[in-house]
Amino acid sequence: MPSTGEFSGRTTVHVDELVDVARIATPSSSSEPLLGVWPGLPGRPRIIRSARDWLTEPQLVAGGFGVTTVPSGLSPVLPPGVSLLRVDGAPPGIRRVLVARLPGHPAPAITTVTRAITSTA
């Protein structure tokens, strides 16, 4: 969120407050066309700006053009003028991780990576 404006000074926001908020998104692919739009939010997002890369999105947020989603681990690299707020009341996100490999017995490295992914998923 922009550090100034409707949600300034807050640490949380309820999902219902985000229904009509202007969003910034990044086109991804035909199967997932908008990164930065939380799929669990009710209704259709109001996309007002589109950025070609993720690093542009926080700059647009800092400029007051809208909001976007970011992993909380990226907070140290967010520009001045951007605040992270926790979203309460939203359904949990579902993340799928797929591993593709050649047929046959997997190499030890593939087995190690697959175990690591499935143990933390």
QUICORPE-V458913 format. One record per pair of residues at least 4 apart in sequence whose ideal C-beta (glycine too) atoms are under 7 Angstrom apart, sorted by the first residue. I is the first residue (numbers start at 0). J is the second residue. If there is no record, write none. Layout:
i j
I J
I J
//
This chain:
i j
0 6
0 60
0 66
0 82
0 84
1 60
1 61
1 63
1 80
1 81
2 7
2 80
2 81
2 82
3 7
3 63
4 63
6 12
6 84
9 84
10 84
10 85
11 84
11 85
11 87
12 16
12 17
12 84
12 86
13 87
13 88
14 40
14 86
14 87
14 88
14 89
15 88
17 40
18 41
18 42
19 45
20 66
21 45
21 47
21 65
22 35
22 36
22 44
22 45
22 46
22 47
22 65
22 66
22 67
23 35
23 48
23 50
23 56
23 59
23 60
23 64
23 65
23 66
23 67
24 33
24 34
24 35
24 36
24 46
24 49
24 67
25 34
25 35
25 49
25 50
25 52
25 53
25 56
26 32
26 33
26 49
27 31
27 32
27 33
27 34
28 32
33 46
34 53
35 56
35 67
35 68
36 44
37 68
37 89
39 89
39 90
39 92
40 44
40 89
47 64
47 65
48 59
48 64
48 65
50 55
50 56
50 59
51 55
55 59
56 60
56 67
57 61
57 69
57 77
57 78
57 81
58 62
58 78
59 64
59 65
60 64
60 65
60 66
60 67
60 81
61 78
61 79
61 80
61 81
69 73
71 83
73 77
74 83
77 81
96 116
96 120
98 113
98 116
100 105
100 109
105 109
105 110
107 111
108 112
109 113
110 114
111 115
112 116
113 117
114 118
115 119
116 120
//
